[in-house]
Amino acid sequence: MQRAKRKLEHIKYALELGAGPASTHLADVRFLHNCLPELNPADIDLSVQILGKRLRLPFFIDAVTGGTQAVAEVNRKLAQVAARVGIGMAVGSQYGAVREDGDKSSYEVVREELGEGLVIGNISALATAEQAQRAVDMLKADALEVHLNAAQELWMAEGDKDYAGLLDKMVQMKAALSVPVIAKETGCGIAAEQYRLLLDAGFRHFDCAGAGGTNFPAIEAARRGVTLSYEFASWGVPTCWSLMDAQAVLPQDAVLLGSGGVQNAADAVRVLALGADAVGITGVVLRLVVEQGVKAAVQYFQQLEEELRCYLLLLGAQTPEQLRRVPLVVTGETKDFVACRGYELAQLCRARRG
C-alpha cells in the first residue's frame, strides 16, 4: 500500500512541479547553418542501432514508473506510444518488485505492448546480482539500467541513506548478467570523475540523466511537505555539461544515452551532436499520456521526427551520428564550464567522433 501511494505521488508531483529549476544548459550550444548541405531530405535516415535493436527514431522513453497495479495503465500507454513510433522504453525502478516480490504486471505490460522492441529494465545500485537477474527476466529486458539516486534518497522519508559499496554491487551485477548494464543517474548527471571510475570498473554503457529535467529531490521534498532551497533544488550536473564530460573521457566503444530535460527537437539535436547514441525523454511524454492520451504523445513524436529531419538537413548530416561532426558554438555558463574543465572545444567535439 505504501509503495503504491509513493508511485502515484511521484507521478502527481512530477506533473505539478515540472522540470527545473536547474537548467540543462543545452541552449548554450549553438549551431552554424550549412548553406551547402548537399542532401536530399528523402535520404536522411533517423534510425539508430542500439543495445542490439534497431530504432526507427533515435529516442527512447526513459524510466518513469511501475511497481503497483495503480500505474500499470500508464506504463501500458507509454509502451503503446513507443511501439507506434518505433522507439525504445525503459521502465521505472523494479527494485521493490524483486525485493519484496511485489506487483510485476505494471512492468510486464511494457514487453507485451512493445513485442520485439527495445525494453530496458531498471534497478537500484543497492540490489543484489540475483535481484538484478530477476528484473531482467521479468521483462525479457534487452539491457538493465542500474540507477544512482543519492540525491533523491536523501530527501525521501523512507529512502536508503547508506551508499557505501555501491560500485562493488554494480560490478557484481554486471558480472552476473548477460545483457548490457547501463550506469544511470536519475536527474543529477554524471561527471567526468565518475565516468572514469565506472570505466575503470568495466562499464561501457551510460545514461547521463542530467539536471534540468524531472527533479526527484524536489518531488520527494514535496511528498514530505518540505520546500527545497534553490541551491538544493538546482543540484546536479546539467545535461549539457554531463554530455561534454562524457565526450572528454568515454572511448569509442562506449554507448551513451542522453537524457535530462529534453523537451523538443532543438534539445534533441544538441544531445545527439554532443555524442549521445539515443535521446531519452520522460516528463513531456508522461504529461501527454496522462492528460491527453496515447494519440497526443504519438503526435508529439511525429513532430519531433519532422523537425529533427529539418535540423539534419540544415546541418548537412544524413544520420544522427553525423551530427557529431558539425561545428558547435558554446556560449553562456557552458563556455565557463569548458574553460574550468580545461577542455579545448574543437578537441572535445571530436573526442568520440572518429
Protein Blocks (a to p, Z undefined) as FASTA:
>chain_A
ZZmmmmmmmmmmmmmnogajbdfklmmpccdddfblopafklpcfbdceehiacfbfcdc
ddfbehiaklmmmmmmmmmmmmmnopacddddfklmmmnopafklmmmmmmmnomaccdd
dddfkbcfklmmmmmmmnopabdcdddffkmmmmpmkbcfbfghklmmmmmmmmmpmbdc
ddddeheapafklmmmmmmnopabdcfkpghiacfklmmmmmnopacdfklmmgccdfkl
mmmmmmmmpcfkbccddeehiabfmlmmmmmmnopabdcdfklmmmmmmmnojklmmmmm
mmmmmmmmmmmmmnopabfklmmmpccddehjllmmmmmnopafklmmmmmnZZ
